[in-house]
Amino acid sequence: MSPTESRQPRVAVVGAGISGICLGIFLRRAGFHDFTIFEKASGFGGTWRDNSYPGLVCDVPSRYYQFSFAKNPDWTRLYATGPQINSYLTDVARAHDLHRHTRWNSEVTAAEFDGRAWHLTTAAGARERFDFVVCATGFLHRPRTPDIPGLDTFAGAAFHSARWDHAIDLGGKRIGVIGTGSTGTQLVRALAGQVPRVVLFQRSAQWILPTVNRPFTRLSRVLYRRWPVLNTLSYRLNAMTFALFSRGLVRPGPVRRVITAICAAHLRTVRDPDLRRALTPDYPPMCKRLVVSDGFYAAVQRPDVDLVTAAIDHVDPRGVVTADGRRHDLDILVLATGFDSHAYMRPMSITGTGGHTLDRSWAEGPHAFEAMMLPEFPNLFMLIGPHSPVANHPLTAVAEAQSRRIVGWLRRWCDGDFTTVEPTAAATAAYNERLRAAMPGTVWAAGCHSWYLGRNGVPEVWPSSPARFDELMRRTPDLADYHLDRRVVTR
């Protein structure tokens, strides 16, 4: 029977970014219409809505960083800009009528399970009952602000890159950028030559994988619209390329050696030996997230760009003072310091059976069963949860695989197979032990410090290929790994 012919679950989806949009579409296509997407902001897009800094470009090819069921023939470049991706996500969401299911400016602050159903509370104090809760909050949405003495005394404008202040005119300004990850390098690439001076404060050097963000011709876009099979072929070709790249991440071998050689050769394009030495990482490529750039090394070699490797001591009203006693006078200070990638749905308070809280469950660090579920939290799912393949699979593809699995569980609920479902503690422990056992051969365990690592120093990423993850998501769940409560639902 379809959901409309049997009982219809009430589903709460927290977040209207990539994952929330994807699940909403999967729910509608499967015949589930009693769902609500709670979004803390006023628009779709998630991190692509929040981030709008100059030079923002995705590091996954545009023809692959899209939903397989909503391919866009009109990408203008090999790597899409942030505004293009945000527009794409918004257009896809509206094309599937998700705005009808979405409550804007409705941040969920708490979710509590009463033994039968979930009760959600918003920041405005509204409280509502649901059969299922899906946390589609992502993992890069809580900006991380460094604890730098005197930061609040800076007389100029200071803000996190994810909270870019577009009201400020950059013209004639000296701009400091703290952070050398993808955001920091993109900012330097975009600002160099556009303002009088850019000062990049580097805590640790990054490996740069060179690329050319070539534009797609108008003719190619016409052909992709005329023959959609071209978009499908391009998507599959990119998937194969990503699968090949993933081999270098999860096991030693020729792929890892080739990528290392390419990054090393690119570093040699820095002519000044002292600057090259300062830009040379002390860890192997890909141990941290590899920075993909088509112009960072050229930008950082400009006379109007300074690379500062001395540690930051403090900030004063005029600028940044480093440990060598030097003051770097600035007008604007940008914190390209990333996000709390281990927050997931927190600071949302989640309470499962018997008063069991998420904070208690994750006291030793985030974990999950098959990246999606937790013991003591019945009918609760996570999208892009702990150990999802965020480093070797585009988030659009991960969201599709996980959304498909959630729909499968909802269909079982409609068929009366269960009232509530949660993984067993034993199955969850065994699953995470298998993940830990697979980590030593991965490049993330090569000895660097990165946001991939958990509190115990073990990487919190998927240690195998994208294909293996997709296979896991498609596999029929082994019911021996779950507690199934079959009590009759009462409204």
C-alpha positions in Angstrom: 0.0 0.0 0.0 1.1 3.6 -0.5 1.4 5.8 2.6 -1.9 7.5 1.7 -3.6 4.1 1.8 -2.1 3.2 5.1 -1.1 5.2 8.1 0.9 8.4 7.3 3.8 9.3 9.6 4.4 12.8 10.8 8.1 13.7 10.0 10.1 16.6 11.2 13.2 17.6 9.2 15.6 20.0 10.9 17.4 22.0 8.3 16.8 23.2 4.7 20.3 22.7 3.3 21.4 20.1 0.8 20.3 17.2 3.0 16.9 18.6 4.1 16.1 19.5 0.5 17.1 16.1 -0.8 15.0 14.3 1.9 12.0 16.5 1.3 12.0 15.6 -2.4 12.4 11.9 -1.6 9.5 12.1 0.8 7.2 13.7 -1.7 8.2 11.3 -4.4 7.5 8.4 -2.1 4.0 9.7 -1.2 4.8 11.1 2.2 3.3 14.6 2.5 2.9 15.1 6.3 6.4 16.5 6.9 7.7 19.8 8.1 11.1 21.3 7.4 12.3 23.6 10.2 14.8 26.1 9.0 16.5 28.6 11.4 17.1 31.1 8.6 14.8 32.5 5.9 16.0 30.6 2.8 17.1 27.3 1.4 20.8 26.4 0.9 22.3 25.8 4.3 26.0 26.5 4.3 25.8 27.7 0.7 23.3 30.4 1.9 25.4 31.3 4.9 28.7 31.6 3.1 29.0 34.5 0.6 32.6 35.7 0.9 34.5 36.9 -2.2 36.0 34.1 -4.3 33.8 31.3 -2.8 34.1 28.3 -5.2 33.2 24.6 -4.6 36.1 22.2 -4.8 34.0 19.4 -6.4 33.2 19.7 -10.1 29.9 21.4 -10.7 28.6 18.6 -13.0 29.0 16.2 -10.1 28.1 18.5 -7.2 24.4 18.3 -7.9 21.5 15.9 -7.4 21.5 13.0 -9.8 17.7 13.5 -10.3 18.1 17.3 -11.0 21.1 17.8 -13.2 21.7 21.4 -14.2 22.9 22.0 -17.8 23.6 25.6 -17.2 26.7 25.5 -14.9 29.0 28.2 -16.2 32.3 26.8 -14.9 34.1 23.6 -14.1 33.8 24.5 -10.4 30.7 26.4 -9.4 30.7 29.5 -7.3 28.8 29.7 -4.0 26.0 31.9 -5.4 25.4 29.5 -8.3 25.1 26.6 -6.0 22.8 28.4 -3.6 20.6 29.4 -6.6 20.6 25.8 -7.8 19.5 24.4 -4.4 16.8 27.1 -4.1 15.5 26.4 -7.6 15.4 22.6 -7.0 13.6 23.1 -3.7 11.0 25.4 -5.1 10.5 23.2 -8.2 9.4 20.4 -5.8 7.2 22.7 -3.7 9.3 22.3 -0.6 8.5 25.9 0.4 5.0 24.6 1.3 6.5 22.3 3.9 9.1 24.7 5.3 8.8 26.9 8.4 11.3 29.8 8.1 13.1 31.4 11.0 12.1 28.4 13.1 15.2 27.1 15.0 14.6 23.9 16.8 16.1 24.1 20.3 14.9 20.8 21.8 13.5 17.4 20.8 12.2 15.0 23.5 10.9 11.5 23.1 8.0 10.6 25.4 8.1 6.8 24.8 5.8 7.0 21.7 6.6 10.1 19.7 8.9 13.1 19.5 8.1 16.6 20.8 10.0 19.4 19.2 10.4 22.9 20.7 11.4 26.0 18.7 13.2 29.1 19.8 9.8 30.9 19.7 8.4 28.4 22.2 6.2 26.4 19.8 5.9 22.7 20.6 4.8 20.0 18.2 4.5 16.2 18.1 6.1 14.0 15.4 6.6 10.3 14.8 10.0 10.7 13.3 12.8 13.4 13.5 15.5 13.7 10.9 18.4 16.0 11.7 19.6 17.5 8.4 21.7 20.1 10.1 24.9 19.3 8.3 28.3 19.6 10.0 29.7 22.9 8.8 27.2 25.4 10.1 28.5 26.6 13.5 31.4 29.1 12.9 34.4 28.5 15.0 35.8 31.8 16.4 39.4 31.6 17.7 40.1 32.7 21.3 42.5 35.5 20.5 43.2 38.0 23.3 42.0 41.5 22.4 40.0 40.5 19.4 37.0 42.5 20.7 39.2 45.6 20.9 40.0 45.8 17.2 38.8 49.2 15.9 38.1 48.0 12.4 35.6 45.5 11.1 36.1 41.9 12.2 33.9 39.0 11.3 33.9 35.3 10.4 34.0 34.4 6.7 30.7 32.7 7.1 29.1 35.9 8.3 30.5 38.2 5.6 29.5 41.8 6.0 28.6 43.0 2.5 27.8 46.5 3.8 31.5 47.2 4.2 33.4 48.7 1.3 36.6 46.9 0.7 38.1 49.6 -1.4 41.4 51.0 -0.1 41.3 48.7 2.9 44.2 46.6 4.4 42.7 43.2 5.0 43.9 40.5 7.3 42.9 36.9 6.8 43.3 34.4 9.7 43.3 30.8 8.4 44.8 28.9 5.4 42.2 26.3 4.6 40.0 26.4 1.5 38.3 29.6 2.7 41.5 31.5 3.5 43.2 30.6 0.2 40.1 31.5 -1.8 39.9 34.9 -0.1 43.6 35.6 -0.8 43.1 34.6 -4.4 40.0 36.9 -4.7 41.4 39.9 -2.8 44.9 40.1 -4.1 45.3 43.0 -6.4 41.9 44.3 -5.5 42.9 46.0 -2.2 46.1 47.8 -1.1 47.3 44.9 1.1 46.3 41.4 2.1 48.0 39.8 5.1 47.5 36.1 5.5 48.2 34.7 9.0 49.2 31.0 8.6 49.2 28.6 11.5 50.0 25.6 9.3 50.8 25.3 5.6 48.4 23.5 3.2 49.0 21.3 0.2 47.5 22.8 -2.9 46.1 20.7 -5.8 46.3 22.8 -8.9 43.4 23.2 -11.2 42.0 25.5 -13.9 38.5 26.7 -13.3 37.7 26.8 -17.0 34.4 28.3 -18.2 31.9 26.2 -20.0 31.1 27.7 -23.4 27.7 28.9 -24.3 27.6 26.2 -27.0 28.3 23.4 -24.5 25.5 24.6 -22.3 23.1 24.6 -25.3 24.2 21.0 -26.1 23.7 19.9 -22.5 20.2 21.3 -22.6 19.4 19.8 -25.9 20.8 16.3 -25.0 20.5 15.6 -21.3 22.3 12.4 -21.8 25.5 14.5 -21.9 24.9 15.7 -18.4 24.3 12.1 -17.3 27.6 10.9 -18.9 29.5 13.8 -17.4 28.0 12.9 -13.9 29.1 9.3 -14.3 32.6 10.3 -15.5 33.1 12.5 -12.5 31.8 9.7 -10.2 34.5 7.4 -11.7 37.2 10.1 -11.2 36.1 10.6 -7.6 36.2 6.8 -7.0 39.8 6.8 -8.3 40.7 9.8 -6.1 39.2 8.0 -3.1 41.7 5.2 -3.5 44.4 7.5 -2.6 42.6 8.6 0.6 41.8 5.2 1.9 44.8 3.1 1.0 48.5 3.6 0.1 49.4 3.1 -3.6 50.0 4.7 -6.9 47.0 7.2 -6.7 48.4 8.6 -3.4 51.9 8.9 -4.9 50.6 10.6 -8.1 48.7 13.2 -6.1 51.7 13.8 -3.8 53.9 14.3 -6.9 51.4 16.8 -8.4 51.2 18.8 -5.2 54.9 18.9 -4.8 55.5 20.0 -8.4 52.9 22.8 -7.9 54.7 24.0 -4.8 57.9 24.4 -6.8 56.2 27.1 -8.8 56.8 29.4 -5.8 60.0 31.0 -6.9 61.3 32.5 -3.6 62.9 29.7 -1.6 62.1 31.2 1.8 58.4 31.7 0.8 58.3 28.2 -0.6 59.8 26.8 2.6 57.1 28.7 4.6 54.4 27.2 2.4 55.7 23.6 2.7 53.5 21.4 4.9 55.0 19.0 7.4 52.5 16.2 6.6 51.6 14.2 3.5 49.0 15.6 1.0 45.3 14.8 1.7 46.0 14.2 5.5 44.0 17.4 5.9 41.4 18.4 3.4 43.2 19.1 0.2 42.9 22.7 -1.0 42.0 22.9 -4.7 43.0 26.2 -6.2 43.7 27.8 -9.6 45.7 30.7 -8.4 46.7 30.8 -4.7 50.4 30.4 -5.2 50.4 33.2 -7.8 48.4 35.4 -5.4 50.6 34.9 -2.4 53.7 35.8 -4.4 52.4 39.2 -5.2 54.2 42.2 -3.6 50.9 43.4 -2.0 50.3 40.1 -0.2 52.2 39.2 3.0 52.4 35.7 4.5 52.8 35.7 8.2 53.9 32.5 9.9 54.7 33.9 13.4 52.0 32.9 15.9 49.4 35.5 16.7 50.0 36.9 20.2 47.0 39.3 20.5 44.9 41.8 18.6 44.9 45.5 19.5 42.8 48.4 18.0 45.2 48.9 15.1 45.7 45.3 14.0 47.3 42.0 14.8 50.4 41.6 17.0 52.4 38.4 16.4 54.7 36.6 18.8 57.8 38.2 17.2 56.5 41.6 18.5 55.5 42.9 15.1 52.2 44.7 14.6 50.4 44.3 11.3 48.2 47.3 10.8 44.8 46.4 9.3 41.4 47.9 8.5 39.5 44.6 8.2 40.1 41.3 9.9 38.5 38.2 8.5 38.3 35.0 10.5 38.6 32.1 8.0 38.8 29.7 10.9 36.3 27.1 9.9 33.5 25.5 11.8 32.8 23.2 14.7 32.6 20.1 12.5 31.8 17.9 15.4 28.7 19.8 16.5 26.3 18.3 14.0 22.8 19.1 15.4 24.0 20.6 18.6 23.4 23.0 20.5 19.9 21.5 19.9 19.0 19.6 23.0 17.9 16.0 22.2 16.5 13.6 24.9 15.7 10.0 24.1 14.3 7.2 26.1 14.6 7.3 29.9 15.9 10.8 29.8 19.0 9.8 27.9 20.6 12.9 26.3 22.6 13.3 23.2 25.4 15.1 25.2 25.6 12.0 27.4 25.7 9.7 24.5 28.4 11.7 22.8 30.4 12.4 25.9 33.4 10.6 24.3 32.7 12.1 20.8 30.1 11.8 18.1 29.3 8.4 16.8 26.4 6.6 15.1 25.2 3.4 13.7 25.9 3.4 9.9 26.2 7.2 10.2 22.5 7.7 10.7 21.1 6.3 14.0 21.8 6.1 17.7 20.8 3.7 20.5 18.3 5.2 23.0 16.9 7.6 20.3 14.0 5.8 18.6 12.8 7.1 15.2 15.7 9.6 15.0 17.8 9.8 11.9 20.8 11.9 11.0 21.8 13.0 7.5 25.5 13.6 7.0 26.0 12.2 10.5 29.3 10.9 12.1 31.5 8.9 9.7 29.6 9.9 6.6 31.9 10.0 3.6 32.3 13.8 3.6 35.9 13.7 2.4 35.5 11.4 -0.6 32.0 11.7 -1.8 30.0 14.9 -2.8 27.4 15.7 -0.1 24.7 15.6 -2.7 25.3 12.0 -3.3 25.6 11.2 0.4 22.2 12.9 1.0 20.6 10.9 -1.8 21.9 7.5 -0.4 20.8 8.3 3.2 17.5 9.8 2.2 16.7 6.6 0.2 17.4 4.6 3.4 15.1 6.7 5.5 12.3 6.3 3.0 12.7 2.6 3.3 12.3 2.7 7.1 9.2 4.9 6.7 7.6 2.4 4.4 8.2 -0.4 6.9 6.5 1.8 9.5 3.5 2.3 7.2 3.4 -1.5 6.7 3.1 -1.9 10.5 6.5 -3.6 10.9 7.3 -1.4 13.9 6.2 1.6 15.8 9.7 2.7 16.8 13.2 1.6 15.7 16.6 2.2 17.0 20.0 0.3 16.7 21.1 -1.9 19.5 24.1 -0.7 21.6 26.0 -3.9 20.7 25.5 -3.4 16.9 26.5 0.3 17.2 29.7 -0.6 19.2 30.6 -3.3 16.8 30.1 -1.1 13.8 32.3 1.7 15.2 34.9 -0.8 16.1 35.1 -1.9 12.5 35.5 1.7 11.4 38.3 2.3 13.8 40.0 -0.9 12.6 39.9 0.3 9.0 41.4 3.8 9.8 45.2 3.0 10.1 45.6 2.6 6.3 43.9 5.9 5.5 45.7 9.1 4.8 43.8 10.9 7.5 45.7 8.8 10.1 49.1 9.9 8.8 49.8 12.1 11.8 48.5 15.6 11.0 46.0 17.6 13.1 42.7 18.2 11.2 39.0 18.7 11.7 38.6 15.2 10.5 39.9 13.9 13.8 37.8 13.2 16.9 38.6 13.9 20.5 40.5 10.6 20.7 42.6 11.4 17.6 40.7 8.9 15.4 39.4 10.2 12.1 35.6 10.6 12.0 35.2 9.9 8.3 34.2 7.0 6.1 37.4 4.8 5.7 36.4 3.1 2.4 35.2 3.9 -1.1 32.1 5.8 -2.1 30.8 2.6 -3.7 31.0 0.7 -0.4 29.0 3.4 1.3 26.3 3.4 -1.3 26.2 -0.4 -1.1 25.7 -0.1 2.7 22.9 2.4 2.3 21.1 0.2 -0.3 21.5 -3.0 1.8 18.4 -4.4 3.5 18.9 -3.7 7.2 19.6 -6.7 9.3 16.8 -6.5 11.9 19.0 -8.3 14.4 20.9 -5.0 14.7 17.8 -3.1 15.9 15.3 -2.8 18.6 11.8 -2.8 17.0 8.9 -1.8 19.1 5.6 -3.0 17.6 3.1 -1.4 19.9 0.1 0.1 18.2 0.4 3.8 17.5 -2.1 6.0 19.3 -2.6 9.6 18.3 
